Amino acid sequence: MSSDAGIQIPSRLPLLLTHEGVLLPGSTVRLSVDSPRNMHLVSQRLLRGTSLKSTIIGVIPNTRDPEHDTDDLPTLHKIGTAGIAVQVVGSNWPKPHYTLLITGLCRFRVSSLLKERPFVLAEVEQLDKLDQYTTSATEGATAGDGELGELSQKFYQAAVQLLGMLDTSVPVVAKFRRLLDSLPRETLPDVVASMIRTSNKEKLQVLDAVSLEERFKKALPMLTRQIDGLKLLQKTRKISPDNEKRVLSVRKGGVFPGRQFNLEGEDEDEDEDDTAALEKKIHRANMPETALRVCLKELKRLKKMPQSMPEFALTRNYLDLMVELPWSKSTKDCLDIRAARTLLDNDHYALDKLKRRVLEYLAVRQLKTSLKGPILCFVGPPGVGKTSVGRSIARTLGREFHRIALGGVCDQSDIRGHRRTYVGSMPGRIINGLKTVGVNNPVFLLDEVDKLGKSLQGDPAAALLEVLDPEQNHSFTDHYLNVAFDLSQVLFIATANTTATIPPALLDRMEVLQIPGYTQEERVEIAHRHLIPNQLEQHGLTPQQLHIPQDTTQNIISRYTREAGVRSLERKIGAICRAVAVKVAEGHRVTKTEAVTTESPTQQGDKAAPPEMPIVIDHIALKDILGPPLFEMEVSERLTLPGVALGLAWTPLGGEIMFVEASRMEGDGQLTLTGQLGDVMKESAHLAISWLRTNAKTYQLTNMVGGPDPLEGTDIHLHFPAGAVTKDGPSAGVTIVTCLASLFSGRLVRSDVAMTGEITLRGLVLPVGGIKDKVLAAHRAGVKRVILPKRNEKDLEELPANVRADLDFITAVNLDEVLNTAFDGGFPGASGSTHTHPQLTSKL
């Protein structure tokens, strides 16, 4: 059971069954073992053995499909390779296994199976001379003469031809040449077959070739195929030393006694073709010269890397991104102003200021084609259509649209990307968005820019400064790309509910367009133009099945919603559609049942008849579906006692009416303020008290016992309802003065008056902001008269014509005019107390 004279392997060998390729004599491979039999072989034989003989095992290819492998011993392949275990490494992750480094020694044939457990032990017959892989070519036996000699010579010449096609200055090629010169020719088929990347089936054919002549015949076509592949590659592209490292790439293990190499054939041709295609894409991308130089440099590095390196995938991903970016791809703008106006009017009702700004941009683009994209910021309460109008603008211009949600973003890398030195690095949202849309002039909607956060990872609002600066964004540099990209043709639209939380530097770079809330008439028109048809379509209904009159819509708006936008209104309409859908579905079911059943007339009369179409929603049906009204017109009811006044407040959700209540009781002149007031509002209350005490005699204001000082022996409690809501700002000054004046005088404030304005210690009324939102809130609440500061008179021009017609606006310069207007019949002392200051002339 041994070969001719020479080194022999043991006649009894433990067998290692493996799915991981074929071990050929003269090659070294790494094998991972995790099956119970192989694990027992390693632990009981290799790890416990102390002699060289205990490290020699037989490696048998397991030809059974791994997916259908069972614990039963498969049919053993008759030919195997005896190998010596050079290294054993154990690991428990992801499951217990051993990794073996095994060097092939010689072939053997399995004579008989001795035992199956705990590992396979077999009687073997050695087929090859063991010392032929350790003897030099001059000392070893030749391959013989005749046909075998011709095959041997032909094979050797083919190997030399392959070597001649490569540059021997490359270390990998030089190593291959030394192996070719040092090993006997009869070992070349095994060595070359293990070096060339071939299928396991082909290697198995070489392993089964026991006779040397058959072995040469099996391996020679593989070598010839490799040479033909390199010839084809040379025709398409000249091989450089950098490419030869990829042709002769080092794999796990090594050739005995040197290293094993992988001469990639058809697969390598595919890799080279892939790299050549990538280079063509880089040149066709029309990127700037700077970016092109960076890409070519990275491509040169990529060619030098073996694919097994982790950096290969990173570099390839980077180049793929650079190729996919739209460096010079753009869409042509639709500059037809009439068509744009029609499209904007069809998509959105009202919003005249926004539409006018878009049409201005189109008009300027007609006159100057190289106009930079504007950077707009739509500021307004939720639900007024800021996001949808951005999408409509993109459709009007004929551009691609991409939305970037910035709410809650607290990492500046989301904007500028990660540097490629980090694991899992990726470009920022701006570059990713450009890759998604595929053009360099899209419409980018930066949603909720006022809700950006800040953390240890940086300030994303600061990172946006470069993106939104028209003077800088032509060379925006993403950390991942590390080259400049031109964003000057991108139309950026930011949305926000308030500008208070936007950093001043960022706000300065944007053109702010305020979008106030809608009036009741605008909401009715929006509901019948857009919301109702949309909800009917979403619920599978038609106008022939459901009809909502305008009176019902007005009732929903005034009694079931209290908002600046239309989101709640849309939800209420959706609730109506769902209720009607139930009726329609039940009517269909009743009709089908009556068609197939034969019931008595009495039984059929008990069933609900199908509803008549269309179903009209009146105020009774509205109450049945939506329940009792959520909001009542409570202004007149609450102003029934002295010490109550109606103010106007601005919130990020739109304007709101705000009641101010005051009461007094015996005490020592203390002022109590409740309702979660901020410092500015508290100071306004103290200002109001001081001014009223100063002018108490003029306005005939008294305390509880008729004294001239309203605070003498009296405590004042001032309360702002909705105590859970934080309130601050100076605009409640005139309301507090009117409320306290009503309390001290015992007179009622007019129930149809609302007011806003800041006060001074001298009784002047100063201008405030948010006039349009405040006036719209007063209009929604049914107020008929609004008192405003004189210097806010210019803001009334922004109001819709119907609101200006419905309301009576009083503009006041001082508190005398406010009090005279807020009370029926004027206020005692107010009409005659308009102090005339003497005209002063300068003596300079």
Stockholm file with secondary structure:
# STOCKHOLM 1.0

chainA/1-844         MSSDAGIQIPSRLPLLLTHEGVLLPGSTVRLSVDSPRNMHLVSQRLLRGTSLKSTIIGVIPNTRDPEHDTDDLPTLHKIGTAGIAVQVVGSNWPKPHYTLLITGLCRFRVSSLLKERPFVLAEVEQLDKLDQYTTSATEGATAGDGELGELSQKFYQAAVQLLGMLDTSVPVVAKFRRLLDSLPRETLPDVVASMIRTSNKEKLQVLDAVSLEERFKKALPMLTRQIDGLKLLQKTRKISPDNEKRVLSVRKGGVFPGRQFNLEGEDEDEDEDDTAALEKKIHRANMPETALRVCLKELKRLKKMPQSMPEFALTRNYLDLMVELPWSKSTKDCLDIRAARTLLDNDHYALDKLKRRVLEYLAVRQLKTSLKGPILCFVGPPGVGKTSVGRSIARTLGREFHRIALGGVCDQSDIRGHRRTYVGSMPGRIINGLKTVGVNNPVFLLDEVDKLGKSLQGDPAAALLEVLDPEQNHSFTDHYLNVAFDLSQVLFIATANTTATIPPALLDRMEVLQIPGYTQEERVEIAHRHLIPNQLEQHGLTPQQLHIPQDTTQNIISRYTREAGVRSLERKIGAICRAVAVKVAEGHRVTKTEAVTTESPTQQGDKAAPPEMPIVIDHIALKDILGPPLFEMEVSERLTLPGVALGLAWTPLGGEIMFVEASRMEGDGQLTLTGQLGDVMKESAHLAISWLRTNAKTYQLTNMVGGPDPLEGTDIHLHFPAGAVTKDGPSAGVTIVTCLASLFSGRLVRSDVAMTGEITLRGLVLPVGGIKDKVLAAHRAGVKRVILPKRNEKDLEELPANVRADLDFITAVNLDEVLNTAFDGGFPGASGSTHTHPQLTSKL
#=GR chainA/1-844 SS CCCSSSCCCCSEEEEEEESSCCCCTTBEEEEEECSHHHHHHIIIIITTCCSGGGGEEEEEECCSCGGGCCSSCCCCCSEEEEEEEEEEEEECSSSCEEEEEEEEEEEEEEEEEEECSSSEEEEEEECSCGGGGTSCTTTSCCCCSHHHHHHHHHHHHHHHHHHHTSCTTSHHHHHHHHHHHHSCGGGHHHHHHHHBCCCHHHHHHHHHCCSHHHHHHHHHHHHHHHHHHHHHHHHHSCCCHHHHHHHEEECSSCBSSSCCEEECCHHHHHHHHHHHHHHHHHHHTCCCHHHHHHHHHHHHHHHHSCTTSHHHHHHHHHHHHHHHSCSSCCCCCCCCHHHHHHHHHHHCSSCHHHHHHHHHHHHHHHHCTTCCCCEEEEECCTTSSHHHHHHHHHHHHTCCEEEEECTTCCCTHHHHCCCTTSTTCCCCHHHHHHHHHCSSSCEEEEETGGGCCCBTTBCHHHHHHHHTCTTTGGGEECTTTCSEECCTTCEEEEEESCSTTSCHHHHHTSEEEECCCCCHHHHHHHIIIIIHHHHHHHTTCCTTTEECCHHHHHHHHHHTCCCSSSHHHHHHHHHHHHHHHHHHHHHHHHHHHHHHCCCCHHHHHHSCCCCCSSEECCHHHHHHHHCSCSCCCCHHHHCSSTTEEEEEEEETTEEEEEEEEEEEEESSSCEEEESSBCHHHHHHHHHHHHHHHHTTTTTTCCCTTSCSSTTTTEEEEEECSCTTSCBCCSTTHHHHHHHHHHHHHTCCCCTTEEECCEECTTSBEECCSCHHHHHHHHHHTTCCEEEEEGGGGGGGGGSCHHHHHHSEEEEESBHHHHHHHHSTTCCTTTTTCCCCCCCCCCCC
#=GC SS_cons         CCCSSSCCCCSEEEEEEESSCCCCTTBEEEEEECSHHHHHHIIIIITTCCSGGGGEEEEEECCSCGGGCCSSCCCCCSEEEEEEEEEEEEECSSSCEEEEEEEEEEEEEEEEEEECSSSEEEEEEECSCGGGGTSCTTTSCCCCSHHHHHHHHHHHHHHHHHHHTSCTTSHHHHHHHHHHHHSCGGGHHHHHHHHBCCCHHHHHHHHHCCSHHHHHHHHHHHHHHHHHHHHHHHHHSCCCHHHHHHHEEECSSCBSSSCCEEECCHHHHHHHHHHHHHHHHHHHTCCCHHHHHHHHHHHHHHHHSCTTSHHHHHHHHHHHHHHHSCSSCCCCCCCCHHHHHHHHHHHCSSCHHHHHHHHHHHHHHHHCTTCCCCEEEEECCTTSSHHHHHHHHHHHHTCCEEEEECTTCCCTHHHHCCCTTSTTCCCCHHHHHHHHHCSSSCEEEEETGGGCCCBTTBCHHHHHHHHTCTTTGGGEECTTTCSEECCTTCEEEEEESCSTTSCHHHHHTSEEEECCCCCHHHHHHHIIIIIHHHHHHHTTCCTTTEECCHHHHHHHHHHTCCCSSSHHHHHHHHHHHHHHHHHHHHHHHHHHHHHHCCCCHHHHHHSCCCCCSSEECCHHHHHHHHCSCSCCCCHHHHCSSTTEEEEEEEETTEEEEEEEEEEEEESSSCEEEESSBCHHHHHHHHHHHHHHHHTTTTTTCCCTTSCSSTTTTEEEEEECSCTTSCBCCSTTHHHHHHHHHHHHHTCCCCTTEEECCEECTTSBEECCSCHHHHHHHHHHTTCCEEEEEGGGGGGGGGSCHHHHHHSEEEEESBHHHHHHHHSTTCCTTTTTCCCCCCCCCCCC
//
